[in-house]
Amino acid sequence: MKTQYLKTLALQYGGLLLVLLAMVGVFSLQSENFFQRSTFTTIANQIPDLTLVAVGMTFVLVIGGIDLSVGSILALSSAVLGALMVDAGWPLWAAIPICLVSGAFCGLINGCVSIGFGIPSFIVTLGMLEIARGVTKVITDSQTKYIGSAVEGIGEPLAYIHFSTAFLLALGAVLAGQFLLSRTVFGRYLIAIGTNEEAVRMSGIRTAPYSIAVFVLSGLLCGLGGLVQASRLSSADPNAAIGLELSAIAACVIGGTSLMGGRGSVISSFIGVLIISVLQTGLAQLGVSDANKQIITGSVIVVAVLIDALRSKLNR
């Protein structure tokens, strides 16, 4: 039984880990400054916001949906935090719950409109992308709010381990999300909904509450992402996280989460985040221009989508 379990883990994560290690090896050979502790700790401390958003995106994709509003919701949550702390003089401990609730509320709207009215989540979250970004600019008056040292501690590396509290929070969210998706009845229902929602309904299970809960969870994690991004930047930027939704979807797809629903792994999505981050950091150290970095990163995403489509055909 234990041997079978280890084989399953090897099949599920082995290929992704080999890709990640191969990339580390190539960049280490090409750049003498890449294979250093400072490089890896810097990568780890820069990815908490993307990691948190990717965890939520994994759940959304598993049920066959998509959330294009995650970047704007993250920016909105960060703006709420900045406005409360800078303009209203709230302490960090009091502003954090409102920051998280604002993200969860946006997710609730996405879920209720999409599921309640049967509108594709692509359209609903595209609208929320614009709404949340506009509200963010209204709250901040289209200006960056400098929060300062009151929030910096969350994003600063801890002594001895060199990882930030934000990274540990993101890692905890990955482990909790994987447990929720793979080891609970809730997670099994989500996979079943993404595989065949009509069959789940016919079995007597109401699918709407579970699907709405997924969007709320995505929004909540965006709120937490807004907190950790504000801690890293020491400010709330109304233009923050533009395009983050594309990076989150890319990380999930690279990790093997199906765009058609019914299949996904939070840990695999996290490895996808690491692959994207290592790729971008390595290319930057090699002096590759931003335009070429976009071409290479986009090509990796396209290849991952093609592999996903081929795997789906083979399964059928």
WONORZI-V812043 format. One record per helix or strand of 3 or more residues. SS is the DSSP state (2 for helix, 1 for strand). FROM is the first residue (numbers start at 1). LEN is the number of residues. If there is no record, write none. Layout:
{{SS:FROM:LEN} {SS:FROM:LEN}}
//
This chain:
{{2:2:29} {2:37:10} {2:48:15} {2:70:18} {2:92:26} {2:121:20} {2:149:4} {2:165:19} {2:185:18} {2:208:26} {2:244:11} {2:266:20} {2:290:26}}
//
